[in-house]
Amino acid sequence: MALVVVNVMPKPEILDPQGKAVTGALQRLGHQGFAVRQGKRFEIQVEGEVTDARLAEIHQFAESVLANTVIENFEVVA
């Protein structure tokens, strides 16, 4: 089986309270110079070969099911 990953991140202009909380915690623990944004990672196991048609299918359902494209960007990584 092949593995395809879909990474979903908030758009840059969208507030990311979870990322800000992690950034603040890191600073309080003495780790300076970092900024964190939190997103989601989906690992999709594909039976058979990962063809352009299969990637297009994954892109389609990533856009409609896995990501809210109003506030999130996503990428499909084969």
N, C-alpha and C positions, 0 to 999 in steps of 0.2 A: 504494500500500500504506500502511496505517496502522501506527503504532508504539504498542505497549503495553509499559510498563516494569514489571517486578516487582522491588521492592527487598526484600532479605532481610537482617535484622540480628539479632545475638544478643539474646536477652532481657536486660533490664537486670540481672537477678540472676546472669547467666552470666559467668564470667571470660572476658575477651577479651585473651589474651596478645599477639596481633598489634597490637591497638590500643594496649595499654600500651607495647609496644616503640616504636611510632611516637611516642607521647606523650613517652617518655623521650628519644628522639633529637631531637625538636623542642626540648625543654628544654635539652639539651646544646648545641644550636646557637644558643641564645639566644632562642628563641621561647617566652615564658612565657604562662601563662594559657589554655592550650589542653588539651583532653582529647579523644582520638581513640578512636572505636570503628570497627572494620573490619567491613564486611559484603560482600554480593554484589549486583550489579545485572544483571538479565537483560533484554535488549531483544528483544522478540518482534514480528516483522513479520507483520501480519495481512492476508491477501488480502481485498479487499472492505471492506465497512463493519464497524465495530466496534459490534456490537449488544450488548444486555444478555445474550443467550444466549452470544455469543462471550466476553464478559467473565466470565460464570459458568464457562465451560469453562476459561478461563485460570486463574481462581481455583482451580478443582478440581485442575488439574495442578500449580499452584504449591504447593498445600497437600500434595500427595502425592509430588511429584518434586523440586521446586526448593528447598523448605524442610524442615528437620527441626523440626516444630512443637513438639517437646518442649523444644528449647533456642533456637528462633529464631521471631521474628515476621516477617511479610511484609505488603506492601501492593501492590496492583495499581493502576497509574496509567495511565489512558487518555489 
